[in-house]
Amino acid sequence: MAEHVDLPDFSNLDMTGKIQITNQHMDHGGYSDISRGTLTDGGDETVVAVKTLRVRRMTDSTCAKERLRKRLYREVVVWRALRHPNVAPLLGFTNPLEGPPALISP
């Protein structure tokens, strides 16, 4: 059984339910697919890039969900720390317990 590890609180970055994919699979990488989407927040709509992490097989086990959550949070921690003119900022993510885990950028 996997040990539970407390992860940082990123609830302020949770965009679950606010993202609508408008163009499936514009591009892809080794572990993710990139799509165009719309962020709806407070009545405003913004075009965003949606990086959906590819999940080979999702089970309902607590261990699998914990591994997926750790994977997403690792990406969030690294991306939030990046500061470079050629790297888009991270706006947020979608909750992997509510659907495919995704990272959102402008």
Buried (B, 14 or more C-beta within 10 A) or exposed (E): EEEEEEBEEBEEBEBBEBBEBEEEEEEEEEEBBBBBBBBBEEEEEEEBBBBBBEEEEEEEEEEBBBEBBBBBBEBBEEBEEEEEEEEBEBBBBBBBEEEBBBBBBE
